[in-house]
Amino acid sequence: MLSRILDRIHTPSLAVEYVLFHEMLHLRYPAEHTGARRCVHTRDFKIAEREFERLAEAKLLLRAL
């Protein structure tokens, strides 16, 4: 389920595409647990996330929503 903000007609498609990409990465790189600590954005996750073209632009769009 996506946020209602992302379901608006004026929401840039790049923002939606990035969020879907980001969420799919969570399936590929599950959270790691070290004792009581949980890391959902692991090193490998962050490396893979950088493969998204226009990453910086997409993050700026999301901050503006």
C-alpha positions in Angstrom: 0.0 0.0 0.0 1.3 3.4 -0.9 0.7 6.7 0.9 -2.3 8.7 -0.3 0.1 11.5 -1.1 1.7 9.3 -3.7 -1.6 8.4 -5.2 -2.5 12.0 -6.2 -2.6 12.9 -9.8 0.0 15.7 -9.4 2.5 13.6 -7.6 5.6 13.2 -9.9 5.9 9.7 -11.3 9.6 9.8 -10.4 8.7 10.0 -6.7 6.4 7.0 -7.0 8.9 5.0 -8.9 11.6 5.7 -6.3 9.4 4.7 -3.4 8.5 1.4 -5.1 12.2 0.8 -5.9 13.1 1.5 -2.3 10.4 -0.8 -0.9 11.4 -3.6 -3.3 14.9 -3.3 -2.0 13.6 -4.2 1.5 12.6 -7.6 0.0 16.0 -8.2 -1.5 17.9 -6.9 1.5 16.0 -7.8 4.7 16.7 -6.1 8.0 19.7 -7.3 10.0 19.5 -7.9 13.7 22.5 -7.5 16.1 21.3 -8.2 19.6 18.5 -5.7 20.3 19.6 -3.5 17.4 17.7 -3.7 14.0 19.2 -2.2 10.8 16.7 -1.9 7.9 19.0 0.1 5.6 22.1 -2.0 5.5 25.3 -1.2 3.7 24.3 -3.5 0.8 20.8 -1.9 0.7 22.3 1.6 0.5 24.7 0.5 -2.3 21.8 -1.0 -4.3 19.7 2.1 -3.7 22.4 4.2 -5.4 21.6 2.4 -8.6 18.4 4.3 -9.0 18.9 6.8 -11.7 18.0 10.4 -10.6 18.1 9.3 -6.9 18.9 12.8 -5.6 16.1 14.4 -7.7 13.6 11.8 -6.4 14.5 12.4 -2.8 14.1 16.2 -3.3 10.6 15.6 -4.8 9.6 13.4 -1.8 10.8 16.1 0.6 8.6 18.6 -1.2 5.4 16.5 -0.9 
